[in-house]
């Protein structure tokens, strides 16, 4: 899979793309991921990519020409590119959508910034807008990295154990939060690991974990039930 992150701030995403599961997937050849700076397609000595909004108001708007040229350059290298854009107005990103996107060969993500992107980019290229929550960020880079991470961990071989992604919160046919997890030492600050996890009885352990998923989901995210 390839993921291109269209951003004015490539330095803001490079570090994360090199780290942890995403970085390991890249080193294993499971993922190609890189920032793409639309300034490459901006004219003039200063390669300006934004301007004041028509109609007045505060802030700046990302201009259409360099973004359009960037999109078209990426499209020319791939016949199956799926285009997305970060936006507080977009569809909430969830595990089901991440699983769908993980089946794609090539994703390109436009990172919104300042007051947004010239609306003509939406009208011409129809990117799928997505959001990671009902709040506003200074730019879309964090949202683009959230999507990249969520998709990458679903690629076969990206995790140490392929079942890890299947058992994550929100995964599977019935979306639930994950069960509590414990590791050594057995006792810490007077609190012990539940005896069932030390029993070696895998049927009982799975029954306990299933019960804990249900209890935790009911208590913390009742909106997920039913």
Order of alpha helices (4+ residues) and beta strands (2+ residues): beta-alpha-alpha-beta-beta-beta-alpha-beta-alpha-beta-alpha-beta-alpha-alpha-beta-beta-alpha
